[in-house]
Structures are given as C-alpha cells and as structure tokens.
C-alpha cells in the first residue's frame, strides 16, 4: 500500500493548499504529503470531490494559476478568515498532544544537582571508588557531592533540589526521566543528536518534523517558532532536507516591543493594499517561472514564506505583545527575557503554533558550578513553574507537551576542583502535559549518577514517544531524500509506554 497520494507526479502538502477553498469556494480534501504517514482508515473513506467535475489530479502551480483573484487576494482572504481551522493533522491514532514546547538548556545541566539525588557522593566525597571510574572527556578528580538538599514535592513526593523550589511545587505534573542516554559527549554533535536523531548537521530538527507532520492550526503564524535572546536562529531549529517552510522562525525575546522582536515586521513604504498588489505581482512572476521550469521546491518554499510573512505582519502584534498581559501574570512569570519567552510560549500555543523552541544557554559548568547553576536555576525556576500552572489553568496543558533538558548531563566527579565534565552515559530530562504520566520518576542511574542502569531511554526512544503522543507512528513519518526514506528515529526507537498517562 502506497504511503502517499500522488497526482501527476506531484504530492500536495496541507500547508501548500491551506486556505485555497476560501478563494475557490470549493470543498477540497488535499492528499497526504509525500511520504507522510497516512491515516490507515482514510484509505477506506471517499475523498470529497471538487464540484463541477473538476479533476483532482491538478498540480499546485495549475491550481494557483486558476486563482483569478491572484495571490494578494488569497493572502487577504486568509486574513479575513483567520479563525478558520487549517489543521492538516493526518495521524494513525488519536493524538494526546497538539503542541510542543521544548525548553532547551544548552550546555548540559547537571542532573546530580537538580533532579537525581545521590547520597553516595557525600559518603565517598573526593574519592574515586569502583563504579565511579567511567571515562570522562577531560581530566577529572574525585566525587563531588551536590551541596543542595533534595525535598519531596506534591503528592507524588518526587525529589527535587532546593535550586528549583517553584518547579518542585509542580512535581505532580512532571515525569522525570532519570535514565536518558545520549549519543556523543561533545556539545554540537550531542545537541544535533537530541534534535535530529543524528550527530551531523544536515538532518531536520524535531520541530521541523512536528511542523511537517501536523501542518498548521493558524495560517497567520509559522508552525514552528524559535525563541532566544537576540533572535538568532539556533542551529538546532533547521528544516534540513524538509521544505524550507518547516524551519523555525527566530524571535528575539530580549525585546518587549513586537516591532523589534521580529526584524522588518512592517513595510514602512507600502500600505496594506499596496503590499497585496506587490505580493500578487511577484506571485504571478513566480507562477510563470514554475510553469517554465517545473517543480522547484526552493521557489515554492519562498512563495509560502512570503505568504506567511504577509499575514504575520498583522498577527505578530497580537501574539508577541505581552504588554497586554495583566500585572498579576507578569509578576507570576517574572521579568527576565526567559520569563518573557515562557509567557510568549503560552500565547503561541493559545494561537495554534505547533512547536516552540525556547533556548537558554550557559549550562556548561566546567568550573564554579555552585555559582553558575544557582544563577541559571533562579532564571528558569519561577517562569517554568508559571508556564505549567498557566497552561493548566487555561486547559492547555493536556494538549501541550512540555519538554525540558539539555544535550547531556554532568559527571559526578569534579573538574577544575569545583566543576563537572560532560556526561552522556546517564542524565535527566523531564516531560509534562500532553498525555504524559505526571508525578513519575522513571529509570535510574547508578549509585553515583554516572551511567543509566535501569530502564535506559535513548534519544530515539524519546523521539518515538513524543511522536506517538502527537499521534504518529515514528516508523511511518518519513521523507524521501537522496534516494531513501528518512525518519526522525533513523532505524531505532521504541515508544516508552510507561511514560504515558
């Protein structure tokens, strides 16, 4: 059985055709994009036919060419029908989650100081007993105890460090995966592995796969947004060989004014009607180019990017202007740029954005870990707890997967006297919402927190589980590139059923 619907050699994507029925006044059910997992039941269901005996085997450029009103009118029609659902969800089973917020702590936060209490570190402080002899990347010394107390939180009694007292109050919503295993001890390859399932930099990121698989719920905003200080796009939000529309859109959370958060948000020279005419003219030229040259994924991606950018001018002011939030909400989240990122993440989920990547660097604690991890923990503790409470209060946590973690953890042995080296053999990540079982500590590392020894969870297992919660079979969400079908989990990965609610 074919895993895609092809018409005249072209496979339609939902995002490519979103909104066309608004202009054409036709009922059209687009086929599943190339190599995207179909709903098995959809094979037995008749597709909605186009009225007036219009053929279904029509190319995208032909369909665009048939729009007499032009591209600018299409964009304006989308603006007028922004409330209309344009979701393209095609999943083999009912999804538990519709959105993902990935809180990426770049550099490798220390699980030993935050979530994985190890009394043996105090007992053997400064020593290197049997079991604590795992190889480290740099020269390291004896065992370094965590100076923080771990206390139970919530009814579940999950042990969480005093560094994160607010997050500890949300313990019953957290699933601590304490047996994560990475694929590389170096930052860039390990982070590539965490987000793309491979250590090299050519493959699509998790966010791109999610956006590609689920389509969009809001045609006026990107399906995949990247939030960071300075608004520089992280290397881990790339689309890889997926079409360009699935790359993360960078937003600068260091700014408070939406006009500064998104570069060139407004056109200072043309009004809305003039822009629509300009967009229509450029689209007409692009259509001629497509008719002459045939399929051109790069050009089609630019068309869709222009389409989204035009609409985003008028939607961005609403979603990114957190000045409209109440004083109580601002006090709950805090005033840092990371706090703004958490608040914007909730606003993006409310408006249907599929995947939000919120990144905070600085977790590479090779020395002075007591000072650096204290500072960073204060930055994240209040905003993340506020985000979880806010999502829950608004009824959004059940449909939103919140993921926290870095590319690896840290060693229980010391480096430079008071630091910790990289450790990909065993570390902690946590999940919340979106069908995850809260109040759970899953897996375990050894007595010293060096390696995962119980219920090991690989990065591919994590990806398989996240995709499952989003409604996908990770083995069937594929994309053909360079002569083979690629998938996020490569040839690995098992859904960790114990994590599911």
C-alpha positions in Angstrom: 0.0 0.0 0.0 1.4 3.4 -1.0 2.1 5.7 1.8 1.3 8.8 -0.1 -1.2 10.1 -2.7 0.4 11.3 -5.9 -1.3 13.2 -8.6 0.5 13.7 -11.9 3.8 13.2 -10.2 3.1 15.9 -7.6 2.3 15.3 -3.9 0.4 18.0 -2.2 1.1 19.2 1.4 -1.6 20.6 3.6 0.3 23.8 4.2 0.7 24.3 0.5 -3.1 24.2 -0.1 -4.3 25.7 3.2 -6.9 28.3 2.6 -7.4 27.7 -1.1 -11.0 26.7 -0.5 -11.6 30.2 0.9 -10.8 31.7 -2.5 -12.0 29.0 -4.8 -15.2 28.3 -2.9 -14.6 24.6 -3.4 -14.6 21.7 -1.0 -11.2 20.1 -1.5 -9.5 17.5 0.7 -5.8 17.5 -0.2 -3.9 14.3 -0.4 -1.3 13.4 2.2 2.1 15.0 1.5 5.0 13.0 0.2 6.0 10.1 2.4 3.9 11.4 5.3 2.2 8.8 7.4 -1.4 8.4 6.3 -4.3 7.5 8.5 -5.0 3.8 7.7 -8.7 4.4 8.0 -8.5 7.2 5.4 -7.8 4.6 2.7 -11.4 3.4 3.1 -13.0 6.8 3.1 -14.1 8.5 -0.1 -12.3 11.8 -0.7 -14.5 14.9 -1.1 -14.8 15.6 -4.8 -14.3 19.0 -6.3 -17.7 20.2 -7.7 -18.3 20.8 -11.4 -16.3 17.7 -12.3 -13.0 19.4 -11.7 -10.2 16.8 -11.8 -8.4 16.1 -8.6 -5.1 15.4 -10.4 -4.1 19.0 -10.6 -0.7 20.4 -9.9 -0.1 23.2 -7.3 1.0 25.7 -9.9 -2.0 24.9 -12.1 -4.3 25.4 -9.1 -2.5 28.7 -8.2 -2.8 29.8 -11.8 -6.5 29.2 -11.7 -7.0 31.8 -9.0 -8.1 34.7 -11.0 -8.2 37.0 -8.0 -4.4 36.5 -7.5 -2.1 35.8 -4.7 -2.6 39.0 -2.9 -6.3 38.4 -2.6 -5.5 34.9 -1.3 -3.5 36.4 1.5 -6.1 39.0 2.3 -8.8 36.3 2.3 -6.8 34.3 4.8 -6.6 37.4 7.0 -10.4 37.7 6.8 -10.8 34.0 7.7 -8.1 33.7 10.3 -10.4 32.0 12.7 -10.9 29.1 10.2 -9.1 25.9 11.2 -6.5 24.9 8.7 -5.1 22.0 10.6 -3.7 19.2 8.4 -3.4 16.5 11.0 -3.1 13.1 9.5 -2.3 10.6 12.2 -2.7 6.8 12.6 -4.1 7.1 16.1 -5.8 9.7 18.2 -3.2 12.3 19.4 -2.9 13.2 23.0 -1.0 16.4 22.3 -1.3 19.1 19.6 1.7 21.3 20.6 5.2 21.0 21.9 7.2 23.5 24.0 10.8 22.3 24.2 12.8 24.1 26.9 16.4 23.5 25.8 19.1 24.1 28.4 22.1 24.4 26.1 25.4 23.2 27.6 24.2 20.2 29.7 22.6 20.9 33.0 23.7 18.8 36.0 21.1 16.2 36.8 23.1 15.4 40.0 22.4 18.9 41.4 18.8 19.3 40.2 16.9 16.0 40.0 19.0 13.0 40.8 20.0 12.8 44.4 23.0 10.6 45.2 23.8 10.2 48.9 26.9 8.1 47.9 28.6 11.2 46.6 28.8 12.5 50.2 29.9 9.2 51.5 32.8 9.0 49.1 33.5 12.7 48.5 36.9 13.3 46.9 37.4 9.6 46.2 37.1 7.5 43.0 35.8 4.1 44.1 34.9 1.2 41.9 31.8 2.2 39.9 33.0 5.8 39.6 35.7 5.0 37.1 33.8 5.8 33.9 35.9 7.6 31.3 35.4 11.4 31.1 36.4 13.7 28.3 38.7 15.9 30.4 40.9 15.3 33.4 38.7 14.9 36.4 39.2 14.2 40.1 37.2 12.6 42.9 33.4 12.5 43.5 31.8 16.0 44.0 28.7 16.0 46.2 25.8 18.3 45.5 25.6 21.0 48.2 21.9 21.3 47.8 19.1 19.5 49.7 16.6 17.4 47.8 13.0 17.5 49.1 9.8 15.8 48.1 7.2 17.7 46.1 3.5 17.3 45.6 1.5 14.2 46.5 3.9 12.1 44.4 6.9 13.0 46.5 9.3 13.5 43.6 12.6 14.6 45.0 13.8 17.9 43.5 16.6 20.1 44.5 16.3 23.2 46.6 17.6 25.0 43.5 14.1 24.6 42.0 11.5 25.2 44.8 8.8 26.6 42.4 9.2 23.7 40.0 9.0 21.3 42.9 5.5 22.6 43.6 4.6 21.3 40.2 6.0 17.8 40.9 2.7 16.0 40.3 2.7 17.3 36.7 6.3 16.2 36.0 7.6 12.9 34.6 11.3 12.8 35.5 13.1 10.5 33.0 16.3 9.8 35.0 17.8 7.3 32.7 18.4 9.2 29.5 21.4 8.1 27.4 22.9 10.4 24.7 25.0 9.6 21.7 28.0 11.8 22.0 29.9 13.7 24.7 30.6 16.9 22.7 28.1 19.8 22.6 27.3 20.2 18.9 27.1 16.5 17.9 25.1 15.8 21.1 22.6 18.6 20.5 22.3 17.6 16.9 21.5 14.1 18.1 19.0 15.4 20.6 17.1 17.3 18.0 17.6 15.4 14.8 18.4 11.8 15.9 21.9 12.1 14.3 25.1 13.8 15.1 25.7 15.6 11.8 24.0 18.9 10.8 22.1 18.1 7.6 19.0 16.4 9.1 15.7 18.1 10.0 15.1 19.0 13.7 12.4 17.7 15.8 10.4 20.9 15.4 10.6 20.7 11.6 9.3 17.1 11.7 6.4 18.0 14.0 5.5 21.0 11.8 5.8 18.9 8.7 3.7 16.1 10.2 0.9 18.2 11.8 0.5 21.1 9.4 -0.7 24.3 11.0 -3.7 25.5 13.1 -3.1 29.2 12.4 -2.2 30.2 8.9 -1.2 33.7 10.1 1.7 32.4 12.1 4.6 30.0 11.5 4.0 26.4 12.7 7.5 26.3 14.3 8.9 29.2 16.3 12.3 29.6 17.9 12.7 32.0 20.9 16.0 33.2 22.1 17.9 36.3 23.3 18.9 38.3 20.3 16.6 36.4 18.0 19.4 34.5 16.3 18.1 31.2 14.9 19.6 28.2 16.7 21.4 25.7 14.6 19.0 23.1 16.1 15.8 24.5 14.5 16.8 23.8 10.9 14.5 22.2 8.4 17.3 20.1 6.9 16.1 18.5 3.7 12.4 19.1 4.5 10.9 22.0 2.6 12.0 25.4 3.8 8.7 26.4 5.3 9.3 23.9 8.2 12.4 25.8 9.5 11.9 27.5 12.9 11.2 31.2 12.7 13.5 33.1 15.1 12.0 35.6 17.5 14.0 38.0 19.7 12.8 37.7 23.3 15.3 40.2 24.6 12.9 42.9 23.3 9.5 43.8 24.5 8.2 45.6 21.5 6.9 43.3 18.7 8.2 45.7 16.1 11.7 44.9 17.4 11.2 41.2 18.2 10.6 40.4 14.5 13.0 42.0 12.1 11.4 44.0 9.3 7.9 43.2 10.6 6.4 46.3 8.9 6.8 47.7 5.5 7.4 51.4 6.0 6.9 52.3 2.4 3.7 50.5 1.3 0.3 50.2 2.9 -1.7 47.0 3.2 -3.4 47.3 -0.2 -0.2 48.2 -2.0 1.6 45.3 -0.4 -1.2 42.9 -1.5 -0.7 44.2 -5.1 3.0 43.8 -4.9 2.7 40.2 -3.5 0.2 39.4 -6.2 2.6 40.7 -8.9 5.6 38.7 -7.5 3.5 35.6 -7.2 2.5 36.0 -10.9 6.1 36.1 -11.9 6.8 33.0 -9.7 4.0 31.1 -11.3 5.4 31.8 -14.7 8.8 30.6 -13.5 7.2 27.4 -12.1 5.3 26.8 -15.4 8.5 27.1 -17.3 10.9 25.2 -15.1 8.6 22.6 -13.5 8.6 21.7 -9.8 11.0 23.9 -7.8 10.8 23.2 -4.0 13.0 26.1 -3.1 10.9 28.6 -5.1 7.6 27.1 -3.7 9.0 27.4 -0.2 9.8 31.1 -0.8 6.2 31.6 -2.1 4.8 30.1 1.1 7.3 32.1 3.2 6.1 35.3 1.6 2.5 34.3 2.1 3.1 33.7 5.8 5.2 36.9 6.2 2.4 39.0 4.6 -0.2 37.6 7.1 2.2 37.7 10.0 2.5 41.4 9.9 -1.0 41.7 11.3 -0.9 38.7 13.7 2.5 39.2 15.3 1.5 42.4 17.1 -1.2 40.4 18.9 0.8 37.3 19.9 4.1 38.9 20.8 2.9 41.9 22.6 3.0 40.7 26.2 2.3 44.2 27.5 -1.3 43.3 27.1 -1.0 40.7 29.9 -2.2 41.6 33.4 0.2 42.8 36.1 -0.5 39.6 38.0 0.6 37.5 35.1 3.8 39.4 34.7 4.5 39.0 38.4 3.8 35.3 38.2 6.3 34.7 35.4 8.9 37.3 36.3 10.7 39.9 34.3 13.7 38.2 32.6 13.9 37.5 28.9 13.5 33.8 29.6 10.3 34.6 31.6 9.1 36.6 28.5 9.9 33.5 26.4 7.8 31.3 28.7 4.9 33.7 28.5 5.1 34.0 24.7 5.3 30.2 24.5 1.9 30.0 26.2 0.5 32.7 23.9 1.8 30.9 20.8 0.1 27.6 22.0 -3.1 29.5 22.5 -3.0 30.6 18.9 -2.2 27.2 17.4 1.5 27.2 16.9 2.6 23.6 16.8 6.2 23.7 18.1 8.1 26.3 20.2 11.8 26.0 20.9 12.8 28.1 23.9 16.6 28.1 24.5 18.7 29.2 27.4 22.5 28.7 27.2 25.2 28.7 29.8 24.8 25.3 31.4 28.4 24.1 30.6 29.7 24.0 34.2 33.4 23.0 33.9 34.2 25.1 36.9 32.4 27.1 39.7 29.2 25.1 39.3 27.9 26.2 42.6 27.6 29.8 41.5 26.7 29.3 37.8 24.0 26.7 38.3 22.5 28.8 41.2 22.1 31.8 38.9 20.7 29.7 36.0 18.2 27.9 38.2 16.9 31.2 39.5 16.3 32.3 35.9 14.2 29.2 35.0 12.5 28.2 38.2 9.8 30.8 38.5 9.0 31.2 34.8 8.7 27.4 34.1 6.5 26.8 37.1 4.4 29.7 36.0 4.2 28.3 32.5 3.0 24.9 33.7 0.4 26.5 36.1 -0.8 28.9 33.4 -1.2 26.2 30.8 -3.1 24.0 33.3 -5.3 26.9 34.4 -6.3 27.6 30.8 -7.0 23.9 30.0 -4.0 23.8 27.6 -1.6 21.5 29.5 -3.5 18.4 28.5 -2.8 19.1 24.8 0.7 20.6 25.1 3.8 18.6 25.6 6.4 20.5 27.7 9.9 19.0 27.4 12.9 20.2 29.5 16.6 19.1 29.1 20.0 19.6 27.6 22.2 17.6 25.2 23.6 15.6 28.1 24.2 15.8 31.9 27.3 16.3 34.1 29.8 14.0 35.8 29.6 13.2 39.5 33.4 13.6 39.6 34.9 17.0 39.8 36.7 19.1 37.2 39.0 22.0 38.0 38.1 21.5 41.6 34.5 22.7 41.6 33.1 21.9 38.2 31.7 19.0 36.3 32.5 17.5 32.9 30.1 16.3 30.2 28.2 13.1 30.8 26.1 11.4 28.1 26.1 8.0 29.8 23.2 8.9 32.1 21.2 12.1 32.8 17.7 13.5 33.4 15.1 15.1 31.3 11.5 15.8 32.2 8.2 15.9 30.4 4.8 17.3 31.4 1.3 17.5 29.9 0.2 16.2 26.6 -0.6 12.6 27.7 2.4 12.2 30.0 2.0 10.5 33.4 2.7 13.1 36.0 4.3 12.5 39.4 6.6 9.8 38.0 10.3 9.2 38.3 11.3 6.7 35.5 14.5 4.9 35.3 17.7 5.3 37.4 21.4 5.9 37.2 24.0 4.0 39.3 24.8 5.0 42.9 27.0 7.8 41.7 24.8 9.2 38.9 27.4 8.2 36.2 25.5 5.9 33.9 21.9 4.9 33.4 21.4 1.3 34.7 17.6 0.9 34.9 15.0 1.4 32.1 17.5 3.2 29.8 15.9 5.7 27.5 17.7 6.7 24.3 17.2 9.9 22.4 15.4 7.8 19.7 13.1 6.4 22.3 12.3 9.9 23.4 11.5 10.9 19.9 9.4 7.8 19.3 7.4 8.6 22.4 6.9 12.3 21.6 5.7 11.4 18.1 3.4 8.8 19.5 1.8 11.3 21.8 1.3 13.6 18.8 -0.5 10.8 17.0 2.3 9.4 14.8 3.9 6.0 14.3 7.5 7.1 14.3 8.4 4.4 11.7 6.0 5.8 9.2 6.6 9.5 9.4 9.2 9.6 6.6 10.5 11.9 3.9 12.3 10.7 0.7 15.6 12.4 0.2 18.7 11.4 -1.8 17.1 8.1 -2.8 15.9 6.8 0.5 13.2 7.4 3.1 14.5 9.2 6.2 12.8 9.4 9.5 13.5 11.2 12.8 14.3 8.0 14.7 16.5 6.6 11.9 16.3 2.8 12.3 15.9 2.9 16.1 13.5 3.9 18.8 10.7 2.4 20.9 7.7 4.1 22.5 8.2 4.2 26.3 4.8 3.1 27.3 5.4 3.5 31.0 5.6 7.3 30.5 2.1 7.5 29.1 -0.9 8.5 31.2 
